[in-house]
Amino acid sequence: MVNGQFVMREEEYGQIIQVIGRLIREANAKSIFLVDKSGQLVAECGELKNIDTAGLASLTAGNFAASGGLAKLLGEKEFPVHFHQGERDNLHMSLVGDRTILVVVFDERSSLGLVKLRVKKANDELASILEKLKKKDGAGGADTPFADITDEDIDNLFND
């Protein structure tokens, strides 16, 4: 991560999509979202019709921020797992590493127990992918898309 934001390549994105796609099947979920704590949607998979994904990402981040305040009031660091039960759909949200939130939307075709079981494995896999990404980006920016741009390239661009 550079400057608090993801610099993700196609390889890492493909790995993330593979993990959340498998999680949809194994947990019998409707859709899955990976959201940055800043409210940015990182990845999505599944039934997305009629879902405002940008709104979902933003509200998910806000939900975790608000519960972080509640956790501090109770002497906890944070609440890493949230569950919301609705009439038709349910949300299981869990922190992945220190920067992202995994959101699983499921209905009566699945159960909370199955989702929790499958999320644990997927969470570990996603954390590993994101940690490798963080290390790549933290290596002085040497592996970023901008690493090979020189000052001369910038001067040439603006000196038409």
PAKOLFI-207132 format. One record per residue (C-alpha): residue number from 1; residue in three letters; chain; z, x, y. Coordinates in steps of 0.5 Angstrom, whole numbers. Layout:
N
@papa: NUM&bakol: ALA&zavo: A&zz: Z&xx: X&yy: Y
...
! end
This chain:
160
@papa: 1&bakol: MET&zavo: A&zz: 0&xx: 0&yy: 0
@papa: 2&bakol: VAL&zavo: A&zz: -2&xx: 3&yy: 7
@papa: 3&bakol: ASN&zavo: A&zz: 2&xx: 0&yy: 13
@papa: 4&bakol: GLY&zavo: A&zz: 5&xx: -6&yy: 9
@papa: 5&bakol: GLN&zavo: A&zz: -2&xx: -8&yy: 7
@papa: 6&bakol: PHE&zavo: A&zz: -5&xx: -8&yy: 0
@papa: 7&bakol: VAL&zavo: A&zz: -11&xx: -3&yy: -1
@papa: 8&bakol: MET&zavo: A&zz: -14&xx: -6&yy: -7
@papa: 9&bakol: ARG&zavo: A&zz: -20&xx: -4&yy: -11
@papa: 10&bakol: GLU&zavo: A&zz: -24&xx: -8&yy: -16
@papa: 11&bakol: GLU&zavo: A&zz: -21&xx: -4&yy: -22
@papa: 12&bakol: GLU&zavo: A&zz: -14&xx: -6&yy: -20
@papa: 13&bakol: TYR&zavo: A&zz: -16&xx: -13&yy: -18
@papa: 14&bakol: GLY&zavo: A&zz: -20&xx: -14&yy: -25
@papa: 15&bakol: GLN&zavo: A&zz: -13&xx: -12&yy: -28
@papa: 16&bakol: ILE&zavo: A&zz: -9&xx: -17&yy: -24
@papa: 17&bakol: ILE&zavo: A&zz: -14&xx: -23&yy: -26
@papa: 18&bakol: GLN&zavo: A&zz: -14&xx: -21&yy: -33
@papa: 19&bakol: VAL&zavo: A&zz: -6&xx: -21&yy: -33
@papa: 20&bakol: ILE&zavo: A&zz: -6&xx: -28&yy: -30
@papa: 21&bakol: GLY&zavo: A&zz: -12&xx: -31&yy: -33
@papa: 22&bakol: ARG&zavo: A&zz: -8&xx: -29&yy: -40
@papa: 23&bakol: LEU&zavo: A&zz: -2&xx: -32&yy: -37
@papa: 24&bakol: ILE&zavo: A&zz: -5&xx: -39&yy: -36
@papa: 25&bakol: ARG&zavo: A&zz: -7&xx: -39&yy: -43
@papa: 26&bakol: GLU&zavo: A&zz: -1&xx: -37&yy: -46
@papa: 27&bakol: ALA&zavo: A&zz: 4&xx: -41&yy: -42
@papa: 28&bakol: ASN&zavo: A&zz: -1&xx: -47&yy: -41
@papa: 29&bakol: ALA&zavo: A&zz: -1&xx: -47&yy: -34
@papa: 30&bakol: LYS&zavo: A&zz: -5&xx: -50&yy: -29
@papa: 31&bakol: SER&zavo: A&zz: -6&xx: -45&yy: -24
@papa: 32&bakol: ILE&zavo: A&zz: -3&xx: -38&yy: -22
@papa: 33&bakol: PHE&zavo: A&zz: -3&xx: -35&yy: -15
@papa: 34&bakol: LEU&zavo: A&zz: 0&xx: -28&yy: -14
@papa: 35&bakol: VAL&zavo: A&zz: 2&xx: -27&yy: -6
@papa: 36&bakol: ASP&zavo: A&zz: 4&xx: -22&yy: -2
@papa: 37&bakol: LYS&zavo: A&zz: 11&xx: -23&yy: 1
@papa: 38&bakol: SER&zavo: A&zz: 8&xx: -23&yy: 8
@papa: 39&bakol: GLY&zavo: A&zz: 4&xx: -29&yy: 6
@papa: 40&bakol: GLN&zavo: A&zz: -3&xx: -27&yy: 4
@papa: 41&bakol: LEU&zavo: A&zz: -6&xx: -29&yy: -2
@papa: 42&bakol: VAL&zavo: A&zz: -7&xx: -23&yy: -7
@papa: 43&bakol: ALA&zavo: A&zz: -11&xx: -27&yy: -13
@papa: 44&bakol: GLU&zavo: A&zz: -11&xx: -34&yy: -16
@papa: 45&bakol: CYS&zavo: A&zz: -14&xx: -36&yy: -22
@papa: 46&bakol: GLY&zavo: A&zz: -14&xx: -43&yy: -26
@papa: 47&bakol: GLU&zavo: A&zz: -15&xx: -50&yy: -23
@papa: 48&bakol: LEU&zavo: A&zz: -15&xx: -49&yy: -15
@papa: 49&bakol: LYS&zavo: A&zz: -19&xx: -56&yy: -13
@papa: 50&bakol: ASN&zavo: A&zz: -15&xx: -60&yy: -8
@papa: 51&bakol: ILE&zavo: A&zz: -10&xx: -54&yy: -7
@papa: 52&bakol: ASP&zavo: A&zz: -10&xx: -51&yy: 0
@papa: 53&bakol: THR&zavo: A&zz: -9&xx: -44&yy: -3
@papa: 54&bakol: ALA&zavo: A&zz: -7&xx: -40&yy: 4
@papa: 55&bakol: GLY&zavo: A&zz: -2&xx: -46&yy: 6
@papa: 56&bakol: LEU&zavo: A&zz: 1&xx: -45&yy: -1
@papa: 57&bakol: ALA&zavo: A&zz: 1&xx: -37&yy: 0
@papa: 58&bakol: SER&zavo: A&zz: 4&xx: -38&yy: 7
@papa: 59&bakol: LEU&zavo: A&zz: 10&xx: -43&yy: 4
@papa: 60&bakol: THR&zavo: A&zz: 11&xx: -39&yy: -2
@papa: 61&bakol: ALA&zavo: A&zz: 13&xx: -33&yy: 2
@papa: 62&bakol: GLY&zavo: A&zz: 17&xx: -37&yy: 7
@papa: 63&bakol: ASN&zavo: A&zz: 21&xx: -40&yy: 1
@papa: 64&bakol: PHE&zavo: A&zz: 23&xx: -33&yy: -1
@papa: 65&bakol: ALA&zavo: A&zz: 25&xx: -31&yy: 6
@papa: 66&bakol: ALA&zavo: A&zz: 29&xx: -37&yy: 7
@papa: 67&bakol: SER&zavo: A&zz: 32&xx: -36&yy: 0
@papa: 68&bakol: GLY&zavo: A&zz: 34&xx: -29&yy: 2
@papa: 69&bakol: GLY&zavo: A&zz: 38&xx: -31&yy: 7
@papa: 70&bakol: LEU&zavo: A&zz: 42&xx: -36&yy: 3
@papa: 71&bakol: ALA&zavo: A&zz: 43&xx: -30&yy: -2
@papa: 72&bakol: LYS&zavo: A&zz: 46&xx: -26&yy: 3
@papa: 73&bakol: LEU&zavo: A&zz: 51&xx: -31&yy: 5
@papa: 74&bakol: LEU&zavo: A&zz: 53&xx: -32&yy: -2
@papa: 75&bakol: GLY&zavo: A&zz: 53&xx: -24&yy: -3
@papa: 76&bakol: GLU&zavo: A&zz: 47&xx: -23&yy: -7
@papa: 77&bakol: LYS&zavo: A&zz: 41&xx: -19&yy: -5
@papa: 78&bakol: GLU&zavo: A&zz: 36&xx: -24&yy: -7
@papa: 79&bakol: PHE&zavo: A&zz: 34&xx: -30&yy: -12
@papa: 80&bakol: PRO&zavo: A&zz: 28&xx: -27&yy: -15
@papa: 81&bakol: VAL&zavo: A&zz: 26&xx: -33&yy: -19
@papa: 82&bakol: HIS&zavo: A&zz: 25&xx: -40&yy: -16
@papa: 83&bakol: PHE&zavo: A&zz: 24&xx: -47&yy: -20
@papa: 84&bakol: HIS&zavo: A&zz: 21&xx: -53&yy: -17
@papa: 85&bakol: GLN&zavo: A&zz: 21&xx: -59&yy: -21
@papa: 86&bakol: GLY&zavo: A&zz: 16&xx: -65&yy: -18
@papa: 87&bakol: GLU&zavo: A&zz: 14&xx: -72&yy: -21
@papa: 88&bakol: ARG&zavo: A&zz: 7&xx: -69&yy: -24
@papa: 89&bakol: ASP&zavo: A&zz: 7&xx: -61&yy: -22
@papa: 90&bakol: ASN&zavo: A&zz: 12&xx: -56&yy: -23
@papa: 91&bakol: LEU&zavo: A&zz: 13&xx: -49&yy: -19
@papa: 92&bakol: HIS&zavo: A&zz: 16&xx: -43&yy: -22
@papa: 93&bakol: MET&zavo: A&zz: 16&xx: -37&yy: -17
@papa: 94&bakol: SER&zavo: A&zz: 18&xx: -30&yy: -19
@papa: 95&bakol: LEU&zavo: A&zz: 18&xx: -23&yy: -15
@papa: 96&bakol: VAL&zavo: A&zz: 14&xx: -18&yy: -18
@papa: 97&bakol: GLY&zavo: A&zz: 16&xx: -11&yy: -16
@papa: 98&bakol: ASP&zavo: A&zz: 19&xx: -11&yy: -9
@papa: 99&bakol: ARG&zavo: A&zz: 12&xx: -14&yy: -5
@papa: 100&bakol: THR&zavo: A&zz: 9&xx: -20&yy: -9
@papa: 101&bakol: ILE&zavo: A&zz: 11&xx: -26&yy: -12
@papa: 102&bakol: LEU&zavo: A&zz: 8&xx: -29&yy: -18
@papa: 103&bakol: VAL&zavo: A&zz: 7&xx: -37&yy: -17
@papa: 104&bakol: VAL&zavo: A&zz: 6&xx: -41&yy: -24
@papa: 105&bakol: VAL&zavo: A&zz: 4&xx: -48&yy: -23
@papa: 106&bakol: PHE&zavo: A&zz: 5&xx: -53&yy: -29
@papa: 107&bakol: ASP&zavo: A&zz: 5&xx: -60&yy: -31
@papa: 108&bakol: GLU&zavo: A&zz: 7&xx: -64&yy: -38
@papa: 109&bakol: ARG&zavo: A&zz: 3&xx: -60&yy: -42
@papa: 110&bakol: SER&zavo: A&zz: 8&xx: -54&yy: -42
@papa: 111&bakol: SER&zavo: A&zz: 15&xx: -53&yy: -41
@papa: 112&bakol: LEU&zavo: A&zz: 20&xx: -49&yy: -37
@papa: 113&bakol: GLY&zavo: A&zz: 22&xx: -45&yy: -43
@papa: 114&bakol: LEU&zavo: A&zz: 15&xx: -43&yy: -45
@papa: 115&bakol: VAL&zavo: A&zz: 13&xx: -41&yy: -37
@papa: 116&bakol: LYS&zavo: A&zz: 19&xx: -37&yy: -37
@papa: 117&bakol: LEU&zavo: A&zz: 18&xx: -33&yy: -43
@papa: 118&bakol: ARG&zavo: A&zz: 11&xx: -32&yy: -42
@papa: 119&bakol: VAL&zavo: A&zz: 12&xx: -30&yy: -34
@papa: 120&bakol: LYS&zavo: A&zz: 17&xx: -24&yy: -36
@papa: 121&bakol: LYS&zavo: A&zz: 11&xx: -20&yy: -40
@papa: 122&bakol: ALA&zavo: A&zz: 6&xx: -22&yy: -35
@papa: 123&bakol: ASN&zavo: A&zz: 11&xx: -20&yy: -29
@papa: 124&bakol: ASP&zavo: A&zz: 12&xx: -13&yy: -32
@papa: 125&bakol: GLU&zavo: A&zz: 5&xx: -12&yy: -33
@papa: 126&bakol: LEU&zavo: A&zz: 3&xx: -14&yy: -26
@papa: 127&bakol: ALA&zavo: A&zz: 9&xx: -9&yy: -23
@papa: 128&bakol: SER&zavo: A&zz: 6&xx: -4&yy: -27
@papa: 129&bakol: ILE&zavo: A&zz: -1&xx: -5&yy: -24
@papa: 130&bakol: LEU&zavo: A&zz: 2&xx: -6&yy: -17
@papa: 131&bakol: GLU&zavo: A&zz: 6&xx: 1&yy: -18
@papa: 132&bakol: LYS&zavo: A&zz: 0&xx: 5&yy: -19
@papa: 133&bakol: LEU&zavo: A&zz: -3&xx: 2&yy: -14
@papa: 134&bakol: LYS&zavo: A&zz: 3&xx: 3&yy: -9
@papa: 135&bakol: LYS&zavo: A&zz: 3&xx: 11&yy: -12
@papa: 136&bakol: LYS&zavo: A&zz: -5&xx: 12&yy: -10
@papa: 137&bakol: ASP&zavo: A&zz: -4&xx: 9&yy: -3
@papa: 138&bakol: GLY&zavo: A&zz: 2&xx: 13&yy: -2
@papa: 139&bakol: ALA&zavo: A&zz: -1&xx: 19&yy: -4
@papa: 140&bakol: GLY&zavo: A&zz: -2&xx: 21&yy: 3
@papa: 141&bakol: GLY&zavo: A&zz: -8&xx: 16&yy: 4
@papa: 142&bakol: ALA&zavo: A&zz: -13&xx: 21&yy: 0
@papa: 143&bakol: ASP&zavo: A&zz: -15&xx: 15&yy: -5
@papa: 144&bakol: THR&zavo: A&zz: -16&xx: 10&yy: 0
@papa: 145&bakol: PRO&zavo: A&zz: -23&xx: 7&yy: 2
@papa: 146&bakol: PHE&zavo: A&zz: -23&xx: 11&yy: 9
@papa: 147&bakol: ALA&zavo: A&zz: -21&xx: 18&yy: 6
@papa: 148&bakol: ASP&zavo: A&zz: -28&xx: 21&yy: 7
@papa: 149&bakol: ILE&zavo: A&zz: -29&xx: 19&yy: 14
@papa: 150&bakol: THR&zavo: A&zz: -28&xx: 25&yy: 19
@papa: 151&bakol: ASP&zavo: A&zz: -27&xx: 25&yy: 26
@papa: 152&bakol: GLU&zavo: A&zz: -34&xx: 27&yy: 27
@papa: 153&bakol: ASP&zavo: A&zz: -37&xx: 21&yy: 23
@papa: 154&bakol: ILE&zavo: A&zz: -33&xx: 17&yy: 28
@papa: 155&bakol: ASP&zavo: A&zz: -35&xx: 20&yy: 34
@papa: 156&bakol: ASN&zavo: A&zz: -42&xx: 20&yy: 31
@papa: 157&bakol: LEU&zavo: A&zz: -41&xx: 12&yy: 31
@papa: 158&bakol: PHE&zavo: A&zz: -39&xx: 11&yy: 38
@papa: 159&bakol: ASN&zavo: A&zz: -44&xx: 16&yy: 41
@papa: 160&bakol: ASP&zavo: A&zz: -50&xx: 12&yy: 41
! end
